[in-house]
Amino acid sequence: MPFPALRRPSSRWLVYLLRCSDGSLYCGITNDLPKRLNAHGAGKASKYTRSRLPVKLSYSEPQKSQSAALKREATIKRLSRAEKDRLLASPKATRRHRCSGDTDI
């Protein structure tokens, strides 16, 4: 299923959080968010999300480089669930390209 709401690829790297159908969160990085979301939706991007479809894009955060994105992903993955929920709910998250309305994939 195509995901037309987002622009095509840029050279910017993003860290993103998906909310899975079981309520769990998945964190990843990409430089082509629409393509990655389509892959998640098709069950081809991640073994973790494949069995938890559908997933919803809940958050994305631009990074300066792939290295910075990998470091931020590792930091987010070390957060507790409560800390991740606070990140998603924070006003700062809105300014950091939080996706409004949790987009279904």
C-alpha positions in Angstrom: 0.0 0.0 0.0 1.7 3.3 -1.1 2.3 6.0 1.5 1.8 9.2 -0.5 1.4 11.7 2.4 5.2 12.1 2.8 7.7 13.7 0.4 10.2 11.6 -1.5 13.7 10.9 -0.2 16.1 13.5 1.0 19.7 13.2 1.9 18.7 13.8 5.6 18.7 10.9 8.0 15.8 10.4 10.3 15.2 8.5 13.5 11.6 7.3 13.7 9.3 5.5 16.1 6.5 3.2 15.1 3.6 2.2 17.3 2.8 -1.5 16.6 -0.6 -3.1 16.8 0.2 -4.7 20.1 1.1 -1.2 21.6 4.8 -1.8 21.5 7.2 0.8 20.0 9.8 0.2 17.3 12.7 2.6 16.7 14.7 2.7 13.4 16.6 5.1 11.1 16.3 5.8 7.4 17.1 8.4 4.8 13.9 7.6 2.8 11.0 7.6 5.2 8.2 6.9 2.7 10.1 3.9 1.2 10.9 2.5 4.7 7.2 2.9 5.8 6.0 1.1 2.8 8.5 -1.7 3.5 7.2 -1.9 7.1 3.6 -2.0 5.8 4.5 -4.8 3.5 6.1 -6.8 6.3 9.5 -6.6 4.6 11.4 -4.0 6.7 11.7 -5.6 10.1 11.2 -9.1 11.6 9.9 -7.3 14.7 7.2 -5.3 13.0 6.2 -8.0 10.6 4.3 -9.9 13.2 2.8 -6.7 14.7 1.1 -5.1 11.7 -0.4 -2.6 11.2 2.1 -0.1 12.6 1.7 3.6 12.9 4.3 6.3 12.5 4.3 8.2 15.8 7.5 10.2 15.7 10.4 11.2 13.4 13.4 13.3 14.2 15.9 14.6 11.6 19.6 14.0 12.1 22.7 15.5 10.4 24.2 12.3 9.3 23.8 8.5 9.4 26.2 8.3 12.3 24.2 10.9 14.3 21.0 8.9 13.5 22.5 5.6 14.7 23.7 7.3 17.9 20.3 8.8 18.5 18.5 5.5 17.8 20.8 3.8 20.3 19.9 6.4 22.9 16.2 6.1 22.3 16.4 2.3 22.4 18.0 2.6 25.9 15.1 4.7 27.2 12.4 3.1 29.4 8.9 2.8 28.0 7.8 5.6 30.2 10.6 7.8 28.9 9.7 7.0 25.3 6.1 7.9 26.0 7.2 11.2 27.5 9.3 11.8 24.3 6.3 11.2 22.2 4.1 13.5 24.3 6.6 16.3 24.7 6.1 19.7 23.1 9.7 19.4 21.9 8.7 16.3 19.9 6.1 18.3 18.0 8.9 20.8 17.0 11.1 17.8 15.9 8.7 16.7 13.2 6.4 14.5 15.2 3.8 13.2 12.9 0.4 14.4 13.8 -2.4 11.9 14.1 -0.3 8.8 14.0 -0.3 7.7 10.3 -1.4 4.1 9.6 0.8 2.0 7.5 
